[in-house]
């Protein structure tokens, strides 16, 4: 069995081992699946061969995003619940616990000490592989359609056709935008060149019947505001490729970039995020990316994920790491295509599953199921202690997902309580940091790497509103925050009389 199939099988078996809660209803609902596998490479010196051990350490399902109006300034809501994003956030949670083990001196952590003070790195025998059951939404999903593939939408007949739904796939386009070094260059790509991409019947890229107008798998992700837009023409003229795209929400725009864009970003700045970067000597990168059996184009995947390949001037510890791209021959049982095949025409129509599953290999509460950004079964509640332009403090509740910004921030702050002064990196030593925003911005090397990538490759990448990132965990120390006005400080200190020590 090839490596791609081994990874796919391991992920699907782990998914099947999880409880039923949060999974689609057979024949009526579909979802996407993504996961991170940890690969242990053990060199057996006696017989001089490599033995690989694979472990699924993080997993996610989901297809939904929330609109901007539903986003929370408390950090307690998941804005993006696409499977790839859920899996990556679950992996960050796993890495937080692994770093905690390293700080405590436990030997079974994936991290070992690095050269710089307070910094850690992956053990040399450890690597990570990312799996997704479907090509990532956005640019990687814009691929030519073949006769044998299920149409994600009615045949395209003209300019007035509207784009299809969130998870429709596609490849190739007529015009390609190259956003390199902040200068957008428009390149004309002929429809013939799309059809001349290497074909493979097993991967669903065979040449279409000449009697039918060539069409595209469409993506529901929309071009970011302020940049080039899709021509919305017929057939292959519907999309442009190489563009940043935001995911659609429920009737309103979102601020969530497409999964193609996010994965392309991870190839340069790493998938560990800003908070973990304080303790890590450089970025963490995926060695390979495995896609399940679905409409697929190697050309489109490379086009989407290699957009940062020529970036230069990155800080030490950060570099371009394009993962090896592989496709599995195994299909996910709860995929959209498989669900349509098993659907009974007398039943209600097939729809995306509204729940998202997060699982990771941690010691406490590894499983987390959410809907609409909150834990499944929980409605939105007012749980903020204090809200001002300067600060938001949140009481811990049971409402937020364990991979929400708030909960991951709590996990990060727990690392600071474990580490003694000698284990703190320079970015955290002797600084007064209060909010989630403060700690993210203090990860200077990570922020520098992101600034370089953004300026050279993604100048149109939207910034998250700062007011959504100002939440803080500790109200007693926050009451003395220097940038709070006298009135705000007084109000906060008054409210703290009811806060237990």
N, C-alpha and C positions, 0 to 999 in steps of 0.2 A: 504494500500500500504506500502511495506517495505521501510526502510530508503534509501537503495540503489536506489530503483526505484524513490523515491521522489527527491533525489539529481539529478539523471539522467534526469528526466522529467524537473526539474527546469532549468538545464543547457541547454537542447535542446530547450526549449521554449525561453530562452534568446537568443540563437543562431539564431533561426528563426526570432526574433524581430529585428535583425541587418540588415542593408542595404545589397543589393545583391552583392555589390562590394567585390571581393576577394573570393567569394564562388565558389565551383566547378560547372561546367556545367553539368546539370542533364543527367545521362546516359552515360557520357563520361569521367568525372573526379571524383576522390575521394579525401578525405582528412581525417585527424585525428582531433579530438576535445578534448580539455582539459580545465579545469576550476578550480577555487578556490571558495568555498562557505564559507561565514561567518555565523556561527551559534550563535544565541543569545538565551541563556538559561535564561528564566525569571521564577523565582520561585514564584508561586502564593500562598501566605501564607494562604489565606482564605480557599482554597479547597485543599491545600497541593498537588499540582501536578506541574510537570514541563511543561512549554509551550515553544516550540522551534520555533524560527523564522529563516528562511533561506534566505540568499541573495547572489546571484552570484556577486562577487566583482572583479573577473578577469577571462578572457577567452582568449583562443588561439587556432588557427588552424595552420596546416602546416605539411609538410613531408620532407622538404629539408634541406641540409647543404651545405656550401661552402667549397671548398678545401683550403689548406694552402696558395696557391699562391694568392687567392682572398682576404685573410684577410688583414685588414687595421690597420696601426699603429696609426690611428687617432681616433679609437674607434667608428667610425660612421657606421660600417657595422655589421649586425647580422650574426654571424658565424653559429649558430645553430637555425634553424627555425622549429624544431619539435614542435608539439602542446604542449607537456608537458613543454618544455623550454619557449615557448612564454607565456604560462599561468603563469608560475612562475615569469618571468620577469615583466609581467603585474601586478602581485600581489605586487611585490616590488615597482613598481610605485605607486600603490594604497596606500601602507603602508607609502611611503614618504609623501604623502599628509595628511594621518592620523596623522603622527608625527608632521607635520607642524601645524595642528589644535591643537594638544596637547600643543605645545610650545606657541601658541597664547592664551591658556587658554580656548579654545572652549570645550564645554561639550559633543559634539557628537562624539568625537574621540574614536577609539577602544583602545587607550592607556591611562594609568593612571600613576602617579608618582611611581617610585620604591624607594628602600631604599638608593641606592647609588647616590651620587651627579651627576646630569645631566643624570640620567638613567630613562628609562620608561619600563613598562611591559604591557602585555595585561590585560584588565579588566577581572575580574574573571569569568564573565558570557559569555565571548567570546571564541570561538574556530574556527578552520578552517578544512575543509574537501576538499581533492583533488579528482577531477574526471578526468578520461581519458576514451575515447570511445573505446580504444584498449589496450591490454596488452602492457606495455612499451617495446620498442625495446631493444635488448640485451638479457641478461640471462633469464629474466622473460618470454620471448617469445619463448624459446626453450622447446616445449611441444610435446608429441606424437600426431600424426594425426589420425583421425578416418575416416572411409569410407564415413561418411555423410558430411565431411568438404571439402571445395574446395581446391584442390591442389594448393599451391602457386607457384609450379614449376613442371616440368616433373618428373615422378618417378625416384628415385635415383637408379642407376644401378652399380655404381662402383666408384673407387677412383678419376677418372678424371672429375667427375661431378663438375661443378662450383657452388658456392653459389648463392642463388637467390637474389632478389632485396631488397631494403632498408627496406620495412615494412613487410616482411614475418615473421610470428609468429612461435614460437616453444617452446617446453618444454622438459625437461629431456635430458640426454646425457649419454654417456657411461663412461666417466671419469670426475670426479669432482675435481677441484682444490680449495683447501682451503688456501687462502692467509692470514693466521693469524699470528700475531707477526713477520711479515716479512719472515716467513719460509713457503715455498709452499709445501704442502703435497698432493700427488696424491692418490686418492681413486678410486678403481674400483667399478663401479656400473653396475650390469647386465642388459641386455636388458629386462629380465623378470621383474625386479623390476620396470622398467618404465611402463610396461603394468599393473602392480598391483596397481598403484596409484588409489585412490578412484574414481569411475566413476560416472558420472551424465549426463544422456542423454540431459538434458536441457542445460547444460553448454558445451556440445560437447566433453565430455571426455569418451564416451562409448568405450567398448572394440572393437578392429578392427576385421574384418573377418580374420580367420586364413589362408585363401587361398591367401591373399595379403600380401606382405612383409611389416612389420611395418615401418612406415616412420615418419619423424619429420616435424613440421613447422620450417622452417629455419629462421634465422635472417640474415639480410644483414650486421650487425655490425661485424667488423673484430677484431680478438684478438690484443691487444696492442703489439707494437713491443718490442722485448726483453724478451718475456715470452713464455709460452706454446702456442701451436697452435692447431687448429682443425684438427682431423685426416682425415676429408673429405672422410670417408668411406661410405659404402652403408647403407641406412636406418638409424637406430638408432645410427650408428657409425659415423655420419657425424660431429657432434659438440661435444665439451667438455663444461661442465657447470661450473659455479662459476668463470668465467674469466672476467677480465675487457675487454671491447670492445670499439672500436672507430667506429663512423658512417661513412658509405661510402659517398663520394662526387660525383661530376660529372666527373668521369674519373680519379680522383686523391684522395689521402688520405686526411682525415680531421684531425683536432686536437680535435674534439668534442667527448666526451665520450658518451656511450649509455645512453638512458633515465633510464634504470634499474640501471646503475651505479650512475647516478646523484641523483636519488631518494634515493638510499641506502646511499649516502653521506648526504642527507638532514636529514635522521633519526638520525644523530649524531650531525652535526654542525648546523642544522636548515636550513630553506629555505630563511632566510632574507638576507643572503650574508654578506660580510665584512663591507661595508659602513654603513648599518643600525645598525650593531653590536656596533658601537661607542655609540649609544644612547640607546641601549636595554640591559636590565639586563638578559643576557642569550639568548639562541636560541629560535626561533619560530618553532613549529613542527605541523604537520598535525595530527589531531585526528583520521582520517580515510582516506582510499583511496578506491574510488569506481571505478570499471572497468565496461564499458558497455558490452552489449551482444556481444561476440566474442569468438574465441577459447581461452580457459582459463584453468589454472591449479592453484589451491590454493597452491599446493606443490611447483611449480616453482616460484610463487610470493613470498612465504616465503623464499625460497632458495635464491632468488636474493636480497630481501630487508633486510634480517636479517644478512647479512655478517658482519655488525658492532656490532652485539648484545653483543659480549663479550669484547668490547674495555674497557680499564680501564685507570685511571689517567687523566681524562678530567678535565679542569678547572671549577671552580664554575659557575653555570648557564648553563652548557652543560651536557647532559646525553643522553642515548639511548632512543629514542621514536619510537618504531615500530608502525605504524598506524594500526588500525583495517582494515582488508582486506575484502572487500565486492564486490559482482558482481551483477549488475543490469540485469533484464530480458528484458530491452529495448534496441533496436538497433538504432544506429545513422544513420539517413537517408542518409548521404553522406559518409558512410563507404565504404570501398573497396568492401565488400561482397554485400551490398545492391545495389551499383552501377552496379556490374556485373549482378545482377538479372534483373535490369531495362534496361540493355544495349540491343540495337537492333543490330543484326548481320550485318546489312547493313551499320552501322555507323563505324567511325574510332575506333581503339582499345581504350580500357579504360586506362587512364594514371593518375598519381598523379597530383593534382592541383598545379600549380607553385606558387600561392600566399599564404601568411600567414596573418591571421587576428589577431590583438591584440586589446582587449577591456578591460578597467578597470573602476571602479566606481570613477572617478575623475571629478572635476568641469570643467576642460578645455580639449578639444580635447580627449575625451575618446577612440575614434576609430582610429586605425592605421593599414594600409594595406601595406604590403611589398612584394617584389619579388627579389630574388637574394640578399637578405640582405639589400636592400635599399627600400625607399618608392616606392610603385608601380608607374610606369611611369617615374621614375627618373633614369638617367644614371649616372655612376660613374663620379665624378668631382674632380678636384684638388682644395681643399678648405683649405689646410693647410697654415698657415702663415709662419711657420718656422719649419724645420725638422733637427734634429741633433741627435747624439748618446745620448744626454743628455735630450732632451725635444722636444715635439711637441705641438705647440699651434694651436688650431682650432677656426676659426671664426664660430659662429653659422650660420647654413644654414637651408634650408627646406628639404634637401636631406635625412638626417639620420632619422631612425626610432625613435619614442618617447620612445622606450625601449632599445635603443642601449646603450652601455657602456657610450658613451659621454653624452647622454641626461640624463641618470640616475645620472651621476656624476654632471651634472649641477643642477639637482633637489636636490642632497645632499648638494651641496655648498650653495644653497638657504636656506637650514635649518640653516646653520652657520650664515647667515645674520639676521635670525629671532631670534636666541638664543642670549641672553645676556651672560655676563661672568659667572653669577651664574648658568646658564643652560647648560654650556658646560661640558661634561664629562672629566675626567682626561686624557683620551687618546688623547684629542684634545686641551688641555690647555697648553699654553706656548711652542708650538712646531711649527717649520717651516716646513710645509708640502706644496708641490707644485703640484705634479702630481697625477693622478689616482692611480698609483702604490704606491706612498707615503702614501696616505690615506688608502689604503687597508692594507698595511703592518703595519700601526700604530694601527689597531684593534687587539691588542696583544692577548686578550683572544680567539677571534675567530681563529686567526692564530695558537695559541697553540692547540686548539681543533682539527683543521684540521691537524696539524703536528702529533698529537697523532694518529688520525685515519689513516692517511697515513702510518705511520711507522708500526702500528700493523696489519692493514688489507689490505691496498692498496699500497704497496711499488712500484708497477709498474705504478701508475697513472702518466701520462705525465704532466709536468709543462708547463704552458703557457709561451711562449717566452717573456722575460721582455720588449723587444723593442716594443711589441705591446700594452704595458700598460703605456707608459711614456707620454701620451698626458696630456695637462694642459690647463685650461680655461683662466687664467688671465695673459696676456703677460707682463703687466707693472710690476707686482710683480715678475714674472718669470725671467725678465731680470736681477734681482739682485740675482738670485739663486746662492748659494755659490759654487756648484760643476760644474758650467759652466766655461769653459776655458775663458781666456781673449778675444781671437778671437771670440768665440761663443757669448759671452756677447756683444761685440761690434757690431757684425752682427745683433743680435736680437734687440739691442737698436736702431740701424740705421733703421731697418724695422719698429719699433714702431712709427717712425715719421709720418707714414701714418695711424696709428691706432687711431680712435676717442676715446676720453676719455669717 
